[in-house]
Amino acid sequence: MSIQLTEAAARHVKMQADKTGNPTSLRLGVRTSGCSGFMYTVDYADDVQDNDAVYEQHGVKVVISRKSLPFLEGMEVDFVRDGLNHRLEFRNPNVKDACGCGESFTV
């Protein structure tokens, strides 16, 4: 299994990277937080460490630390527009429950 990045998400990452001058590498992870246990972390990846897994799709590298990988394995990242709102959406098969506000999740 791996992490899937949709074409829409890749276009969004590339567009934001071009605007800000950041690399077209996306770092995903999890950290302890919220009422359910974990929350996603999203940032640009300036470099790749020895303990990172790297997946490349649609011209974008997705970098994940091996520590976060068990929580994210099999996840799909999409870019969704809903009216005036838009966001990265995480479809994670490992999530067993999420808090009501959507801030955190349980695996």
MDAnalysis code that builds the backbone (N, CA, C; Angstrom):
import MDAnalysis as mda
import numpy as np

u = mda.Universe.empty(321, n_residues=107, atom_resindex=np.repeat(np.arange(107), 3), trajectory=True)
u.add_TopologyAttr("name", ["N", "CA", "C"] * 107)
u.add_TopologyAttr("resid", np.arange(1, 108))
u.add_TopologyAttr("resname", ["MET", "SER", "ILE", "GLN", "LEU", "THR", "GLU", "ALA", "ALA", "ALA", "ARG", "HIS", "VAL", "LYS", "MET", "GLN", "ALA", "ASP", "LYS", "THR", "GLY", "ASN", "PRO", "THR", "SER", "LEU", "ARG", "LEU", "GLY", "VAL", "ARG", "THR", "SER", "GLY", "CYS", "SER", "GLY", "PHE", "MET", "TYR", "THR", "VAL", "ASP", "TYR", "ALA", "ASP", "ASP", "VAL", "GLN", "ASP", "ASN", "ASP", "ALA", "VAL", "TYR", "GLU", "GLN", "HIS", "GLY", "VAL", "LYS", "VAL", "VAL", "ILE", "SER", "ARG", "LYS", "SER", "LEU", "PRO", "PHE", "LEU", "GLU", "GLY", "MET", "GLU", "VAL", "ASP", "PHE", "VAL", "ARG", "ASP", "GLY", "LEU", "ASN", "HIS", "ARG", "LEU", "GLU", "PHE", "ARG", "ASN", "PRO", "ASN", "VAL", "LYS", "ASP", "ALA", "CYS", "GLY", "CYS", "GLY", "GLU", "SER", "PHE", "THR", "VAL"])
u.atoms.positions = np.array([
    [0.833, -1.188, 0.000],
    [0.000, 0.000, 0.000],
    [0.872, 1.243, 0.000],
    [0.257, 2.343, -0.371],
    [0.989, 3.603, -0.359],
    [0.007, 4.744, -0.149],
    [0.494, 5.934, -0.295],
    [-0.327, 7.129, -0.197],
    [-0.689, 7.548, -1.612],
    [-1.960, 7.837, -1.839],
    [-2.417, 8.271, -3.155],
    [-2.690, 9.768, -3.135],
    [-2.198, 10.455, -4.131],
    [-2.428, 11.886, -4.298],
    [-3.205, 12.056, -5.596],
    [-4.410, 12.621, -5.517],
    [-5.202, 12.792, -6.728],
    [-4.583, 13.873, -7.607],
    [-4.986, 13.896, -8.875],
    [-4.495, 14.929, -9.788],
    [-4.883, 16.315, -9.302],
    [-6.093, 16.449, -8.748],
    [-6.547, 17.748, -8.241],
    [-5.666, 18.204, -7.083],
    [-5.318, 17.303, -6.188],
    [-4.445, 17.650, -5.057],
    [-3.052, 18.027, -5.558],
    [-2.541, 17.290, -6.524],
    [-1.218, 17.590, -7.076],
    [-1.198, 18.970, -7.741],
    [-2.235, 19.281, -8.508],
    [-2.314, 20.614, -9.131],
    [-2.316, 21.712, -8.068],
    [-3.066, 21.496, -6.997],
    [-3.139, 22.485, -5.916],
    [-1.769, 22.668, -5.256],
    [-1.096, 21.576, -4.953],
    [0.227, 21.661, -4.323],
    [1.202, 22.393, -5.242],
    [1.197, 22.063, -6.527],
    [2.091, 22.727, -7.483],
    [1.801, 24.220, -7.566],
    [0.513, 24.569, -7.621],
    [0.128, 25.970, -7.719],
    [0.568, 26.744, -6.477],
    [0.351, 26.193, -5.298],
    [0.759, 26.850, -4.060],
    [2.279, 26.940, -3.961],
    [2.966, 25.895, -4.389],
    [4.430, 25.894, -4.354],
    [4.984, 26.984, -5.280],
    [4.382, 27.125, -6.458],
    [4.824, 28.169, -7.388],
    [4.610, 29.560, -6.807],
    [3.488, 29.773, -6.132],
    [3.178, 31.076, -5.539],
    [4.148, 31.440, -4.419],
    [4.523, 30.462, -3.619],
    [5.318, 30.733, -2.423],
    [6.801, 30.458, -2.594],
    [7.172, 29.832, -3.705],
    [8.577, 29.500, -3.911],
    [9.032, 28.265, -3.150],
    [8.067, 27.498, -2.617],
    [8.393, 26.269, -1.907],
    [8.605, 25.122, -2.898],
    [9.244, 24.058, -2.443],
    [9.423, 22.896, -3.319],
    [8.086, 22.187, -3.548],
    [8.002, 21.425, -4.620],
    [6.772, 20.676, -4.903],
    [6.825, 19.317, -4.213],
    [7.237, 19.332, -2.970],
    [7.233, 18.141, -2.125],
    [6.341, 18.438, -0.929],
    [5.422, 17.534, -0.665],
    [4.466, 17.700, 0.412],
    [4.822, 16.747, 1.539],
    [4.976, 17.284, 2.756],
    [5.261, 16.440, 3.916],
    [3.965, 16.239, 4.683],
    [3.563, 14.976, 4.834],
    [2.381, 14.606, 5.604],
    [2.802, 13.837, 6.833],
    [2.054, 14.004, 7.904],
    [2.344, 13.275, 9.124],
    [1.164, 13.319, 10.068],
    [1.358, 12.769, 11.248],
    [0.363, 12.837, 12.307],
    [1.075, 13.252, 13.589],
    [0.307, 13.862, 14.471],
    [0.822, 14.179, 15.799],
    [-0.310, 14.001, 16.800],
    [0.044, 13.799, 18.041],
    [-0.938, 13.644, 19.101],
    [-1.621, 14.978, 19.330],
    [-2.972, 14.955, 19.313],
    [-3.716, 16.191, 19.512],
    [-5.203, 15.905, 19.580],
    [-5.940, 16.874, 20.091],
    [-7.394, 16.833, 20.061],
    [-8.008, 15.805, 20.985],
    [-9.313, 15.689, 20.887],
    [-10.049, 14.802, 21.788],
    [-10.050, 13.358, 21.319],
    [-9.682, 13.105, 20.062],
    [-9.692, 11.730, 19.554],
    [-8.316, 11.087, 19.490],
    [-7.265, 11.860, 19.598],
    [-5.944, 11.266, 19.663],
    [-4.906, 11.792, 18.696],
    [-5.248, 11.906, 17.404],
    [-4.265, 12.317, 16.401],
    [-4.837, 13.376, 15.482],
    [-3.949, 14.181, 14.898],
    [-4.348, 15.103, 13.849],
    [-3.287, 15.064, 12.752],
    [-3.702, 15.424, 11.553],
    [-2.789, 15.451, 10.418],
    [-1.898, 16.683, 10.488],
    [-0.671, 16.544, 10.005],
    [0.217, 17.681, 9.807],
    [0.536, 17.746, 8.319],
    [0.547, 18.953, 7.791],
    [0.798, 19.167, 6.365],
    [1.769, 20.324, 6.233],
    [2.814, 20.121, 5.450],
    [3.804, 21.172, 5.232],
    [4.529, 20.866, 3.926],
    [5.370, 21.770, 3.507],
    [6.248, 21.488, 2.372],
    [7.482, 20.771, 2.894],
    [8.028, 19.884, 2.106],
    [9.225, 19.143, 2.501],
    [10.430, 19.768, 1.810],
    [11.244, 20.434, 2.579],
    [12.454, 21.037, 2.030],
    [13.528, 19.994, 1.755],
    [13.503, 18.923, 2.540],
    [14.487, 17.867, 2.353],
    [13.869, 16.530, 2.747],
    [14.551, 15.469, 2.383],
    [14.116, 14.115, 2.696],
    [15.134, 13.507, 3.646],
    [14.653, 12.988, 4.774],
    [15.519, 12.359, 5.773],
    [15.639, 10.857, 5.479],
    [16.610, 10.222, 6.102],
    [16.817, 8.787, 5.917],
    [15.620, 7.962, 6.378],
    [14.874, 8.480, 7.365],
    [13.737, 7.724, 7.904],
    [12.412, 8.102, 7.239],
    [12.454, 8.744, 6.064],
    [11.250, 9.129, 5.329],
    [10.939, 8.142, 4.208],
    [9.645, 7.948, 3.980],
    [9.174, 7.234, 2.791],
    [8.751, 8.307, 1.796],
    [9.035, 8.092, 0.509],
    [8.713, 9.074, -0.520],
    [7.893, 8.403, -1.609],
    [6.767, 9.025, -1.931],
    [5.901, 8.580, -3.026],
    [5.795, 9.743, -4.001],
    [5.941, 9.471, -5.285],
    [5.819, 10.548, -6.270],
    [4.639, 10.259, -7.183],
    [3.747, 11.246, -7.275],
    [2.568, 11.109, -8.125],
    [2.247, 12.445, -8.769],
    [1.977, 12.409, -10.059],
    [1.568, 13.607, -10.801],
    [2.565, 14.752, -10.637],
    [3.847, 14.427, -10.523],
    [4.885, 15.443, -10.420],
    [5.085, 16.028, -9.036],
    [4.454, 15.442, -8.023],
    [4.597, 15.922, -6.641],
    [5.122, 14.780, -5.779],
    [6.145, 15.074, -4.984],
    [6.643, 14.088, -4.025],
    [5.864, 14.226, -2.727],
    [5.417, 13.102, -2.185],
    [4.763, 13.062, -0.884],
    [5.748, 12.393, 0.066],
    [6.165, 13.119, 1.098],
    [7.182, 12.663, 2.037],
    [6.512, 12.388, 3.381],
    [6.748, 11.189, 3.922],
    [6.144, 10.792, 5.191],
    [7.204, 10.110, 6.043],
    [7.298, 10.528, 7.302],
    [8.252, 9.868, 8.187],
    [7.775, 8.440, 8.452],
    [8.703, 7.544, 8.630],
    [8.346, 6.139, 8.895],
    [7.530, 6.013, 10.184],
    [7.688, 6.965, 11.091],
    [6.925, 6.956, 12.345],
    [5.434, 7.209, 12.079],
    [5.111, 8.073, 11.128],
    [3.714, 8.393, 10.796],
    [3.101, 7.422, 9.798],
    [3.936, 6.715, 9.069],
    [3.454, 5.871, 7.971],
    [2.376, 4.858, 8.374],
    [2.474, 4.159, 9.500],
    [1.417, 3.201, 9.841],
    [0.031, 3.844, 9.996],
    [-0.012, 5.116, 10.371],
    [-1.279, 5.821, 10.548],
    [-1.857, 6.307, 9.221],
    [-1.010, 6.438, 8.198],
    [-1.418, 7.029, 6.925],
    [-1.448, 6.042, 5.765],
    [-0.941, 4.855, 5.977],
    [-0.844, 3.854, 4.910],
    [-2.201, 3.629, 4.247],
    [-2.232, 3.763, 2.930],
    [-3.456, 3.543, 2.171],
    [-4.333, 4.770, 2.018],
    [-3.902, 5.908, 2.541],
    [-4.703, 7.132, 2.506],
    [-4.691, 7.765, 1.123],
    [-5.820, 8.393, 0.773],
    [-5.910, 9.185, -0.447],
    [-6.059, 10.648, -0.053],
    [-5.268, 11.510, -0.678],
    [-5.344, 12.952, -0.443],
    [-5.939, 13.577, -1.699],
    [-7.023, 14.326, -1.507],
    [-7.712, 14.967, -2.617],
    [-7.839, 16.452, -2.326],
    [-8.060, 17.238, -3.367],
    [-8.349, 18.661, -3.212],
    [-9.796, 18.851, -3.603],
    [-10.592, 19.384, -2.669],
    [-12.034, 19.470, -2.848],
    [-12.480, 20.922, -2.807],
    [-13.342, 21.292, -3.753],
    [-13.981, 22.612, -3.750],
    [-15.450, 22.409, -3.406],
    [-15.945, 23.222, -2.475],
    [-17.346, 23.168, -2.067],
    [-17.839, 24.605, -1.962],
    [-18.440, 25.102, -3.028],
    [-18.837, 26.506, -3.063],
    [-17.600, 27.385, -3.053],
    [-17.545, 28.299, -2.090],
    [-16.387, 29.188, -1.970],
    [-15.258, 28.568, -1.171],
    [-15.515, 27.448, -0.536],
    [-14.515, 26.785, 0.298],
    [-13.732, 25.760, -0.506],
    [-12.489, 25.577, -0.120],
    [-11.672, 24.523, -0.715],
    [-10.685, 24.033, 0.344],
    [-10.313, 22.753, 0.202],
    [-9.461, 22.153, 1.229],
    [-8.835, 20.860, 0.701],
    [-7.769, 20.442, 1.360],
    [-7.255, 19.101, 1.154],
    [-8.131, 18.172, 1.979],
    [-8.546, 17.077, 1.388],
    [-9.381, 16.102, 2.091],
    [-8.610, 14.796, 2.204],
    [-8.620, 14.230, 3.399],
    [-7.889, 13.004, 3.677],
    [-8.873, 11.855, 3.806],
    [-8.753, 10.874, 2.937],
    [-9.586, 9.666, 3.003],
    [-8.689, 8.539, 3.498],
    [-8.754, 8.326, 4.801],
    [-7.825, 7.430, 5.470],
    [-8.547, 6.170, 5.934],
    [-8.218, 5.011, 5.359],
    [-8.892, 3.769, 5.751],
    [-8.555, 3.300, 7.161],
    [-7.553, 3.893, 7.787],
    [-7.143, 3.505, 9.136],
    [-7.957, 4.182, 10.232],
    [-8.694, 5.229, 9.891],
    [-9.451, 5.989, 10.885],
    [-10.643, 5.167, 11.362],
    [-10.720, 5.000, 12.673],
    [-11.825, 4.263, 13.287],
    [-12.919, 5.202, 13.773],
    [-12.535, 6.428, 14.180],
    [-13.491, 7.397, 14.684],
    [-12.861, 8.786, 14.580],
    [-13.701, 9.814, 14.529],
    [-13.220, 11.197, 14.479],
    [-14.044, 12.040, 15.438],
    [-13.447, 13.117, 15.906],
    [-14.187, 13.987, 16.816],
    [-15.212, 14.793, 16.017],
    [-16.172, 15.357, 16.701],
    [-17.255, 16.087, 16.064],
    [-16.806, 17.303, 15.270],
    [-15.743, 17.958, 15.698],
    [-15.282, 19.157, 14.993],
    [-14.400, 18.811, 13.788],
    [-14.004, 17.547, 13.681],
    [-13.170, 17.136, 12.562],
    [-11.690, 17.426, 12.755],
    [-11.315, 17.876, 13.926],
    [-9.924, 18.230, 14.220],
    [-9.021, 17.014, 14.397],
    [-9.555, 15.954, 14.996],
    [-8.694, 14.818, 15.317],
    [-9.409, 13.501, 15.022],
    [-8.612, 12.431, 15.053],
    [-9.143, 11.110, 14.710],
    [-8.477, 10.033, 15.561],
    [-9.095, 8.836, 15.548],
    [-8.588, 7.665, 16.259],
    [-8.301, 6.585, 15.234],
    [-7.207, 5.859, 15.440],
    [-6.898, 4.707, 14.570],
    [-6.967, 3.430, 15.376],
])
